[in-house]
Amino acid sequence: MGNDNSEMTAGNHRIKVCHITSVHAPFDTRIFYKECPALVEAGYEVHLVVGRDVDDEVLNGIHIHSVPLRKSKIRRMLFTTWDVYRKASGIKADLYHFHDPELIPVALLLKIRGKKVISDVHEDYPDCINYKDSIPLFFRKPAALITGFFESLTAGFFDAIVTVTPKISARFQKLNTNTVEIRNFPLLSEFSSYSKTSGSERTDTVTYIGMISFERGIIELIQSLEIVNKTVSAHLILGGNFPFAGQEEYVRNLPGFQYTDFRGFVSRGQVTQILSEVKAGIVVTRPVSNHKHAYMTKMFEYMAAGIPVIASDFPLWRSIVEGNGCGVLVEPGNPEDIAQAIIWILNHPSEAEQMGKHGRKAVEEQYNWDSEKIKLLQLYSSLSKKI
């Protein structure tokens, strides 16, 4: 598809596309490492507008444009969105692809100007807001209702909706028939060598990499380390950021934190290096609806790296973990259960190594970005023909 230049041109110029985000990091895995490169490879001229203080430059064929970073959420929604609109509209792209619900007004303005616009829904935002630790409890329900109403009201105006899970797809399919599910599966190329690391070469460590928060089970995970180390010696490599300082301080004061190697934010290269060293990857989120029905990217990255997964026992996740024999399921919110799973992995190296191989095989055959980007390019091709 990438070689059919007739699909990448409009009139006498190459089709110009612009991804826009005011929330995500400049080098967000889904946006910068998956979607944008797929489009560059297919022959599009690709631009990315980000709400961050970074240099404007061209990296891997992607033209990066920044607007000032505002740390206050209110100031970001009031001012950064307007900055993003001015920057994005100045690029004069043929097709815009936005990634944050707060950019819906920007997207509508671009539609009014006759542009093709894709909405990329990364999460079930109304459901997510109901469990957001950073939002005051009294404001969560009204904020969730407002967000859901605004999404529903505007979804039909966009040329396409891109979603990441079956649950989100089912909701938006009713609002916009051009809804495409493009799941956030890993890039096989990132983990091609690390997946071959044998169990004997790995240390007695496990890892969690991603956003760190109470709802994602960090308290129970740290508590489990104290239990584990009464039986075997083991450590956790923890990569990612806390949503705010209060949560980090609370977690650091837990007794089990002494067994934690906290790395903070880790780059893509550091992620793959960590996964080459550990014996299991952990994703033990609490049973909130937004997580129970989500494909957690980190789970598939653990599988791609050839290590077993220790995961919360949700029906969707059970179908992946048990269905492929690639890990151990635990009762979410139960430190004892998490601890026993870690101990079992460390005490059964041969079985754990086989689980890792099963996970890698499943990613090679099914859960990989190569299979997902085909749907992205087909969507862009269909919209490009209308430009």
C-alpha positions in Angstrom: 0.0 0.0 0.0 2.9 2.4 0.9 4.1 2.2 -2.7 0.8 3.3 -4.4 1.7 7.0 -4.7 -1.7 7.8 -6.2 -3.2 7.4 -2.7 -0.6 9.7 -1.2 -1.1 12.7 -3.5 -3.9 15.3 -3.8 -3.8 17.3 -6.9 -0.1 18.1 -7.6 1.2 17.7 -4.0 1.9 14.9 -1.6 -0.8 14.5 1.0 0.2 16.3 4.2 -1.1 14.9 7.5 -0.8 16.4 11.0 -1.1 14.6 14.3 -1.9 16.9 17.2 -1.7 16.4 21.0 -1.7 18.7 24.0 -1.4 16.0 26.6 0.9 13.2 25.3 4.6 13.4 25.4 6.4 14.3 22.1 7.7 10.7 21.8 4.6 8.9 22.8 4.9 5.3 21.8 1.6 5.0 19.9 1.8 8.4 18.2 5.5 8.9 17.5 6.8 5.3 17.2 3.9 3.6 15.6 1.3 5.7 13.8 3.5 8.5 12.4 6.3 6.2 11.1 3.7 4.0 9.4 2.5 7.0 7.6 6.0 8.2 6.7 6.8 4.8 5.3 3.6 4.9 3.3 4.6 8.1 1.6 2.7 10.8 3.5 4.2 14.1 4.6 3.8 13.8 8.4 3.7 16.6 10.9 3.3 16.3 14.7 2.2 19.2 16.9 2.8 18.7 20.7 2.1 20.7 23.8 5.7 20.5 25.1 8.8 22.6 25.2 10.9 20.7 22.7 12.9 21.8 19.7 11.2 22.0 16.3 13.0 19.5 14.1 12.5 16.6 11.7 13.1 13.2 13.3 12.7 10.0 11.3 10.8 11.9 8.6 8.4 13.4 11.2 8.2 17.2 11.3 7.8 18.1 15.0 6.2 21.4 16.0 6.0 22.5 19.7 3.8 24.9 21.6 4.6 26.2 25.1 4.1 23.7 27.9 1.7 24.8 30.7 1.7 22.7 33.9 -1.7 23.8 35.2 -4.4 21.6 33.7 -6.8 24.6 33.5 -4.2 26.8 31.8 -3.4 24.0 29.4 -7.1 23.5 28.4 -7.6 27.3 28.1 -4.4 28.3 26.3 -2.5 25.4 25.1 -5.4 24.1 23.0 -5.6 27.5 21.3 -1.8 27.5 20.7 -2.2 24.0 19.2 -4.9 25.1 16.9 -2.9 28.1 15.6 0.2 25.9 15.0 -1.8 23.1 13.4 -3.8 25.3 11.2 -0.6 27.1 10.0 0.7 23.8 8.7 -2.1 23.7 6.2 -2.4 19.9 6.3 -5.0 18.0 4.3 -5.8 15.6 7.1 -5.6 16.1 10.9 -5.5 13.3 13.5 -6.0 14.4 17.1 -5.4 12.4 20.3 -7.0 14.2 23.3 -10.6 15.0 24.2 -9.7 18.5 25.2 -8.8 19.1 21.5 -12.3 18.4 20.3 -13.0 22.2 19.8 -9.8 22.5 17.8 -10.8 19.5 15.7 -14.3 21.0 15.1 -12.7 24.3 13.9 -10.5 22.4 11.5 -13.6 20.6 10.2 -15.3 23.9 9.6 -12.3 24.9 7.5 -13.0 21.8 5.3 -10.2 19.5 6.6 -10.5 15.8 7.0 -10.3 15.0 10.7 -9.7 11.7 12.6 -10.3 11.3 16.3 -8.1 8.8 18.1 -9.7 7.7 21.3 -7.0 6.2 23.5 -9.1 5.4 26.5 -12.7 5.2 27.7 -12.4 8.8 29.0 -15.7 9.2 30.9 -15.1 5.9 32.7 -11.4 6.8 33.3 -12.4 10.1 34.9 -14.5 8.3 37.5 -11.4 6.7 38.9 -8.8 9.4 38.4 -6.9 10.0 41.6 -5.8 13.5 40.5 -9.4 14.7 40.1 -11.3 15.7 43.3 -13.9 13.0 44.2 -16.9 15.4 44.2 -16.0 16.6 40.6 -15.4 13.2 39.0 -19.0 12.3 38.2 -19.9 15.7 36.7 -16.7 15.7 34.7 -17.3 12.2 33.4 -20.8 13.1 32.3 -19.7 16.3 30.6 -16.9 14.5 28.8 -19.1 11.7 27.7 -21.8 14.0 26.5 -19.3 16.2 24.5 -17.8 13.1 22.9 -21.2 11.7 21.9 -22.4 15.1 20.6 -19.3 15.6 18.3 -18.3 12.1 17.2 -20.5 12.1 14.2 -18.8 15.3 12.8 -15.4 13.6 12.3 -14.4 11.7 9.2 -13.3 8.7 11.3 -12.9 7.5 14.9 -9.9 5.4 15.8 -10.3 3.3 19.0 -8.1 0.8 20.9 -10.5 -1.7 22.5 -13.7 -3.6 21.6 -15.6 -1.8 24.4 -14.7 1.7 23.1 -15.3 0.6 19.5 -18.8 -0.6 20.4 -19.7 2.7 21.9 -18.4 4.9 19.0 -19.7 2.6 16.3 -23.2 3.8 17.3 -22.1 7.4 16.9 -19.9 7.2 13.8 -20.0 4.2 11.4 -16.5 4.9 10.2 -15.0 3.6 13.5 -11.9 1.5 13.3 -10.3 -0.4 16.1 -6.5 -0.1 16.0 -5.0 -1.8 19.0 -1.9 -0.6 20.7 0.2 -3.8 20.2 4.0 -3.7 20.4 6.6 -3.3 17.7 8.2 -6.7 17.2 11.4 -5.0 16.0 11.9 -3.4 19.5 12.1 -6.8 21.2 13.6 -9.0 18.5 16.9 -9.7 20.4 15.8 -9.4 24.0 13.1 -12.1 23.7 15.9 -14.6 23.2 17.5 -14.0 26.6 17.4 -17.2 28.6 16.1 -17.4 32.1 19.5 -18.2 33.5 20.8 -14.9 32.3 18.1 -12.9 34.1 18.3 -11.6 37.7 15.8 -12.4 40.5 13.8 -9.2 39.6 10.4 -8.4 38.3 9.2 -5.2 36.7 6.4 -2.8 36.3 6.8 -0.1 33.7 4.1 2.5 32.9 2.0 5.1 34.7 2.3 4.6 38.4 -0.8 5.2 40.5 -3.0 3.7 43.2 -5.6 2.6 40.7 -2.9 0.7 38.8 -2.1 -1.4 41.9 1.1 0.2 43.0 0.3 -0.1 46.7 -0.5 -3.8 46.6 2.5 -4.5 44.4 4.9 -2.8 46.9 3.2 -4.6 49.8 3.7 -7.9 48.0 7.5 -7.4 47.9 7.6 -7.4 51.7 5.8 -10.8 51.7 8.0 -12.2 48.9 11.3 -11.3 50.7 10.3 -13.4 53.7 10.6 -16.4 51.4 13.0 -15.5 48.6 15.2 -12.5 47.8 13.7 -10.5 45.0 13.5 -6.9 43.8 11.2 -4.8 41.6 12.4 -2.5 38.9 9.9 0.2 38.7 9.8 2.5 35.7 7.4 5.4 35.2 6.0 8.5 36.8 3.4 9.1 39.6 0.5 11.5 38.8 1.4 13.7 41.7 3.9 14.0 44.6 1.6 12.8 47.3 1.2 9.4 45.9 4.9 8.9 45.4 5.6 10.0 49.0 3.0 7.5 50.3 4.5 4.6 48.3 8.1 5.4 49.2 7.1 5.1 52.9 5.7 1.6 52.5 8.1 -1.0 54.0 8.2 -3.0 50.8 9.7 0.0 48.9 13.2 -1.0 50.2 13.1 -3.8 47.6 12.3 -1.4 44.8 14.7 0.0 42.2 12.8 3.1 41.2 14.0 4.4 37.8 11.5 7.2 37.1 10.7 7.9 33.5 12.5 5.4 31.2 13.1 5.7 27.5 12.2 3.1 24.9 15.7 1.8 24.9 15.7 1.6 28.7 12.4 -0.3 28.6 13.8 -3.0 26.3 17.0 -3.2 28.4 15.0 -3.7 31.6 12.9 -6.4 30.0 16.0 -8.3 29.0 17.1 -8.5 32.7 14.0 -9.4 34.6 12.1 -12.7 35.1 8.5 -11.4 34.9 6.5 -8.4 34.0 3.7 -7.2 36.3 0.4 -5.5 35.6 -1.9 -5.8 38.6 -4.3 -2.9 38.3 -7.3 -2.7 40.5 -10.7 -3.8 39.1 -11.9 -0.5 37.8 -14.0 -0.7 34.6 -11.6 1.3 32.4 -8.8 -1.2 33.0 -10.8 -4.4 33.1 -11.8 -3.9 29.4 -8.5 -2.4 28.2 -5.6 -4.0 26.3 -2.7 -2.9 28.5 0.2 -2.2 26.2 2.8 -3.2 28.9 1.3 -6.7 29.0 2.0 -7.3 25.3 5.5 -5.7 25.6 6.3 -8.2 28.4 5.1 -11.0 26.1 7.1 -9.6 23.2 10.2 -9.6 25.4 9.7 -13.3 26.1 9.0 -13.0 29.9 5.9 -14.3 31.7 3.2 -12.0 32.8 1.7 -11.6 36.3 -1.7 -10.0 35.7 -5.0 -9.2 37.4 -7.6 -11.8 36.7 -10.1 -10.0 34.5 -12.0 -11.9 31.8 -10.4 -10.1 28.9 -6.9 -10.6 30.3 -7.7 -14.2 31.3 -8.4 -14.9 27.6 -5.0 -13.6 26.7 -2.9 -15.0 29.6 -4.5 -18.4 30.1 -5.4 -18.6 26.4 -1.8 -18.5 25.5 -0.2 -20.0 28.6 2.0 -17.0 29.0 1.7 -16.1 32.7 0.0 -16.2 36.1 -3.3 -14.5 37.1 -3.8 -13.0 40.5 -6.7 -11.6 42.4 -6.5 -7.8 41.9 -5.9 -5.8 45.1 -4.5 -8.9 46.9 -0.8 -8.4 47.9 -0.6 -12.0 49.2 -1.8 -13.4 45.8 0.7 -11.2 43.9 3.5 -12.3 46.2 2.7 -16.0 45.7 2.8 -15.5 41.9 6.2 -13.8 42.1 7.6 -16.6 44.3 6.2 -19.2 42.0 7.8 -17.6 38.9 11.2 -17.4 40.7 11.0 -21.0 42.0 10.0 -22.5 38.7 12.4 -21.1 36.1 11.8 -23.8 33.5 8.0 -23.3 33.5 8.5 -19.5 33.6 10.8 -19.6 30.6 8.2 -21.7 28.7 5.5 -19.1 29.5 7.8 -16.4 28.2 8.2 -18.3 24.9 4.5 -18.8 24.6 3.9 -15.1 25.1 6.5 -14.2 22.4 4.9 -16.7 20.0 1.5 -15.1 20.6 2.8 -11.6 19.9 4.6 -12.8 16.7 1.4 -14.4 15.4 -1.3 -12.1 16.6 -0.6 -9.2 19.0 1.8 -7.0 17.0 1.7 -3.6 15.5 2.5 -4.8 12.0 -1.0 -6.4 11.8 -2.6 -3.2 13.3 -0.9 -0.6 11.0 -2.5 -2.2 8.0 -5.9 -1.0 9.3 -4.4 2.5 9.8 -3.1 2.7 6.3 -6.4 1.4 4.8 -8.3 4.2 6.7 -5.9 6.9 5.5 -6.1 5.5 2.0 -9.9 5.7 2.0 -9.9 9.3 3.3 -7.1 10.4 1.0 -9.2 9.5 -2.0 -11.8 12.1 -0.9 -9.3 14.9 -0.6 
